[in-house]
Amino acid sequence: MIMTHHIHQTRFLTTLAAAILMVTLASTQAQTYTWADNAQGQLYLTCPNPNGPGYPDAHYYYPSNSYWSQSLTMGPDCDPNDGNKIVVEPSNWSPAPPVLVYPVDRVRSAWMWCLAHRATPC
């Protein structure tokens, strides 16, 4: 009886370990990124002027570029003291990689192409 219990326990643990391994391997597959050219100078935030309604509002725009190295950058909203973070610079990739990260192989390829063709901006 004890031997049967150990066999079933071993099978269960082996199956559980295999399932965990498969999930881990599946989650480590390379992410595919697509060029999205999101940084086109769009208005992303309008904040009221703290001096009152008689003063112009502050307008904030995304950068306007097509840099392959343009990465997601987070920053404060209208109230920098509340701790809220919003996108202040979009990634030029889709889906956006994590903050301050961009697809290295594609960027390296882009730089090689730019150097070979003396293209600007790079």
C-alpha positions as semicolon CSV with decimal commas, in nm:
position;residue;x (nm);y (nm);z (nm)
1;M;0,000;0,000;0,000
2;I;0,281;0,242;0,089
3;M;0,466;0,154;-0,233
4;T;0,155;0,231;-0,441
5;H;0,116;0,565;-0,263
6;H;0,479;0,658;-0,341
7;I;0,440;0,559;-0,706
8;H;0,129;0,778;-0,744
9;Q;0,299;1,063;-0,559
10;T;0,606;1,034;-0,783
11;R;0,390;1,031;-1,098
12;F;0,201;1,336;-0,979
13;L;0,517;1,531;-0,897
14;T;0,677;1,431;-1,227
15;T;0,368;1,544;-1,419
16;L;0,358;1,870;-1,224
17;A;0,728;1,936;-1,291
18;A;0,679;1,865;-1,663
19;A;0,383;2,104;-1,678
20;I;0,581;2,378;-1,505
21;L;0,873;2,323;-1,742
22;M;0,647;2,346;-2,048
23;V;0,487;2,669;-1,925
24;T;0,831;2,813;-1,854
25;L;0,963;2,719;-2,198
26;A;0,653;2,854;-2,369
27;S;0,689;3,188;-2,191
28;T;1,054;3,228;-2,293
29;Q;0,980;3,226;-2,666
30;A;1,105;3,535;-2,847
31;Q;0,856;3,819;-2,883
32;T;0,797;3,945;-3,235
33;Y;0,797;4,324;-3,268
34;T;0,664;4,527;-3,558
35;W;0,778;4,874;-3,662
36;A;0,494;5,109;-3,564
37;D;0,638;5,465;-3,598
38;N;0,429;5,592;-3,304
39;A;0,635;5,902;-3,220
40;Q;0,473;6,152;-3,454
41;G;0,446;6,461;-3,236
42;Q;0,090;6,394;-3,117
43;L;-0,058;6,591;-2,829
44;Y;-0,075;6,358;-2,530
45;L;-0,155;6,587;-2,236
46;T;-0,310;6,929;-2,171
47;C;-0,271;7,064;-1,819
48;P;-0,454;7,369;-1,686
49;N;-0,227;7,657;-1,598
50;P;-0,189;7,675;-1,218
51;N;-0,198;8,057;-1,239
52;G;-0,566;8,054;-1,333
53;P;-0,802;8,047;-1,628
54;G;-0,666;8,370;-1,773
55;Y;-0,337;8,198;-1,860
56;P;-0,281;7,951;-2,142
57;D;-0,289;7,578;-2,069
58;A;0,030;7,374;-2,095
59;H;0,033;7,133;-2,391
60;Y;0,266;6,832;-2,402
61;Y;0,353;6,645;-2,722
62;Y;0,520;6,316;-2,804
63;P;0,855;6,347;-2,981
64;S;0,836;6,356;-3,358
65;N;1,084;6,105;-3,495
66;S;1,119;5,770;-3,664
67;Y;1,412;5,648;-3,456
68;W;1,436;5,271;-3,423
69;S;1,572;5,328;-3,072
70;Q;1,265;5,528;-2,960
71;S;1,155;5,343;-2,647
72;L;0,863;5,369;-2,410
73;T;0,921;5,635;-2,143
74;M;0,691;5,705;-1,850
75;G;0,656;6,040;-1,676
76;P;0,426;6,242;-1,449
77;D;0,079;6,363;-1,542
78;C;-0,043;6,719;-1,469
79;D;0,018;6,676;-1,096
80;P;0,375;6,552;-1,045
81;N;0,310;6,508;-0,671
82;D;0,036;6,243;-0,704
83;G;0,275;5,973;-0,830
84;N;0,068;5,887;-1,138
85;K;0,277;5,792;-1,441
86;I;0,170;5,819;-1,804
87;V;0,340;5,754;-2,137
88;V;0,542;6,065;-2,226
89;E;0,732;5,904;-2,513
90;P;0,581;5,612;-2,704
91;S;0,779;5,321;-2,835
92;N;0,815;5,307;-3,211
93;W;0,754;4,932;-3,183
94;S;0,437;4,730;-3,147
95;P;0,376;4,579;-2,903
96;A;0,573;4,822;-2,692
97;P;0,864;4,650;-2,518
98;P;0,918;4,719;-2,148
99;V;1,019;5,071;-2,046
100;L;1,358;5,179;-2,188
101;V;1,393;4,857;-2,392
102;Y;1,383;4,812;-2,768
103;P;1,434;4,510;-2,994
104;V;1,813;4,491;-3,014
105;D;1,850;4,275;-3,324
106;R;1,625;4,498;-3,532
107;V;1,797;4,811;-3,406
108;R;2,136;4,663;-3,484
109;S;2,012;4,576;-3,835
110;A;1,872;4,925;-3,878
111;W;2,201;5,085;-3,772
112;M;2,391;4,867;-4,018
113;W;2,151;4,969;-4,296
114;C;2,178;5,338;-4,200
115;L;2,557;5,323;-4,197
116;A;2,568;5,143;-4,529
117;H;2,331;5,392;-4,694
118;R;2,443;5,702;-4,502
119;A;2,080;5,762;-4,413
120;T;1,958;6,020;-4,164
121;P;1,815;6,022;-3,909
122;C;1,955;5,706;-3,762
